[in-house]
């Protein structure tokens, strides 16, 4: 069984930065795609970013491209999401996800993920 625990959320003013972390335990996740999704108030869960097992393949939602950066440290079983130039519309609960079916092909569909963290809240004020 895999456990994913997110951290790093909080409240920040528009234009600020946060770095989210997702620590995995229970098994090595180095060989698999990891992703970040978010769910804002009254909205459906949406894809934010994903990363292949080597870190060389990444994908971003258009709404965060150029502002967010995903990375991973396979030795530590941790995935990061560096969020810069935050906007009020980035306010959401951010979830870490693991896709055990793929090592480098990044799916943007939340239904393809096998494991989820409980989420961390990011609030951006204007």
C-alpha positions as CSV (number, residue, x, y, z in Angstrom):
1,X,0.0,0.0,0.0
2,X,1.2,3.4,-0.9
3,X,0.8,6.5,1.2
4,X,1.2,10.0,-0.2
5,X,1.5,12.9,2.1
6,X,1.5,16.5,0.8
7,X,2.9,19.5,2.7
8,X,3.8,23.1,2.0
9,X,0.4,24.6,1.5
10,X,-0.6,27.8,3.2
11,X,-1.8,31.4,2.6
12,X,0.0,33.8,0.4
13,X,-0.6,37.1,-1.3
14,X,-0.9,37.3,-5.1
15,X,2.5,37.3,-6.7
16,X,4.0,35.1,-3.9
17,X,5.5,31.7,-4.0
18,X,5.0,28.3,-2.3
19,X,6.7,25.0,-2.7
20,X,4.6,21.9,-2.2
21,X,6.1,18.5,-1.4
22,X,4.7,15.0,-1.7
23,X,6.4,12.3,0.3
24,X,5.7,8.7,-0.7
25,X,6.0,5.7,1.5
26,X,5.0,2.1,1.4
27,X,6.8,1.3,-1.9
28,X,9.3,2.9,-4.2
29,X,7.6,5.3,-6.6
30,X,10.7,6.1,-8.6
31,X,9.7,4.2,-11.6
32,X,6.3,5.8,-12.1
33,X,4.6,9.0,-13.2
34,X,3.7,11.3,-10.4
35,X,1.3,14.2,-10.7
36,X,-0.3,17.2,-9.0
37,X,-4.0,17.9,-9.3
38,X,-6.1,20.6,-7.6
39,X,-9.7,21.3,-6.8
40,X,-10.9,24.8,-6.2
41,X,-14.1,25.8,-4.4
42,X,-17.1,24.5,-6.4
43,X,-14.9,23.2,-9.2
44,X,-13.9,19.7,-10.4
45,X,-10.5,18.3,-9.8
46,X,-8.1,19.3,-12.5
47,X,-4.7,18.4,-13.7
48,X,-1.9,20.8,-12.7
49,X,1.4,19.0,-13.6
50,X,2.9,15.6,-14.1
51,X,6.4,14.2,-14.2
52,X,7.9,11.0,-15.7
53,X,10.2,8.7,-13.7
54,X,13.5,10.3,-14.8
55,X,12.2,13.8,-14.4
56,X,13.0,14.5,-18.0
57,X,9.4,14.4,-19.1
58,X,7.1,17.0,-17.6
59,X,3.6,18.4,-18.4
60,X,1.7,21.4,-17.2
61,X,-1.8,22.8,-17.5
62,X,-1.9,25.9,-19.6
63,X,-3.1,27.9,-16.7
64,X,0.2,27.3,-14.7
65,X,2.7,26.9,-17.5
66,X,5.7,29.2,-16.9
67,X,4.8,29.8,-13.3
68,X,4.9,26.3,-11.8
69,X,7.7,23.8,-11.9
70,X,7.5,20.1,-11.0
71,X,10.5,18.1,-10.0
72,X,11.3,14.9,-8.1
73,X,14.0,13.3,-5.9
74,X,13.8,9.6,-6.5
75,X,16.3,8.9,-3.8
76,X,14.0,10.5,-1.2
77,X,10.7,9.4,-2.8
78,X,9.5,13.0,-3.0
79,X,7.9,15.1,-5.7
80,X,7.9,18.9,-5.5
81,X,5.8,21.6,-7.1
82,X,7.3,25.0,-7.0
83,X,4.6,27.6,-7.5
84,X,5.6,31.2,-8.4
85,X,3.6,34.3,-9.3
86,X,0.6,32.9,-7.6
87,X,-2.8,34.2,-8.5
88,X,-6.1,34.1,-6.6
89,X,-7.5,31.6,-9.1
90,X,-4.8,29.2,-7.9
91,X,-6.6,28.9,-4.7
92,X,-7.4,25.2,-4.2
93,X,-6.7,22.0,-2.4
94,X,-3.7,20.5,-4.1
95,X,-3.4,16.7,-4.4
96,X,-0.5,14.5,-5.1
97,X,-1.2,11.4,-7.3
98,X,0.6,8.3,-8.4
99,X,0.1,6.5,-11.7
100,X,1.3,2.9,-11.4
101,X,0.4,2.2,-15.0
102,X,2.9,4.5,-16.6
103,X,6.6,5.3,-16.2
104,X,6.9,8.3,-18.6
105,X,3.6,8.9,-20.4
106,X,1.7,11.5,-18.4
107,X,-2.0,11.3,-18.2
108,X,-4.0,14.5,-17.4
109,X,-7.1,12.5,-16.3
110,X,-7.6,12.1,-12.6
111,X,-9.3,8.8,-13.2
112,X,-6.1,7.3,-14.3
113,X,-4.3,7.8,-11.0
114,X,-4.0,4.9,-8.6
115,X,-3.1,6.6,-5.4
116,X,-3.9,10.0,-3.9
117,X,-2.8,12.1,-1.0
118,X,-5.2,13.8,1.3
119,X,-4.3,17.2,-0.1
120,X,-2.9,20.5,1.1
121,X,-4.8,23.8,0.9
122,X,-3.3,26.8,-1.0
123,X,-5.0,30.1,-0.5
124,X,-4.0,33.1,-2.6
125,X,-5.4,36.5,-1.6
126,X,-5.5,39.5,-3.9
